[in-house]
């Protein structure tokens, strides 16, 4: 089964579908790319300007607009960066799902991650997680930071 973003089902449903995907489905998604419309919709869902999300993922705004309007896929490095953000959202959602706090029940993980990646982090030398999302190593650094939050460790 191919992972395909359906705007009518929304961002959250797609995030869940990707989070539950098999390794084979992820390989296919990494090869094909991510729908430009998904990236545009994700930016709205994260309460971030789409221009900022395009900048984080290193997608030229004109390319992003063209691919979104045409329903085309964003592939290559930018597509992999978008998939990385989807994976971060899955990790953040796991943190919330594992929480026993009352506030976790109606917690908006997507919006929270949109705010968190834009805040300077001491563990990143005062840089924002958003500054690291465009490379595999940078994504690994941000993933480790989220893992530390999950475990309660201080970096």
NORDA-V931743 format. One line per field, one symbol per residue. phi: phi as a letter, one per 20 degrees, with the letter a starting at -180 (. if undefined). A space follows every 50 residues. Layout:
phi: ???
This chain:
phi: .eecfdgfenffffgfgffeffgffffffffeocggfffffffffemcfg fffffgemdggffffffffemeeedmgffffffffffffffffffffefd fgfffdfefffgfgfffeegdgfdmneeggfdfecgffffffffffffff enfdd
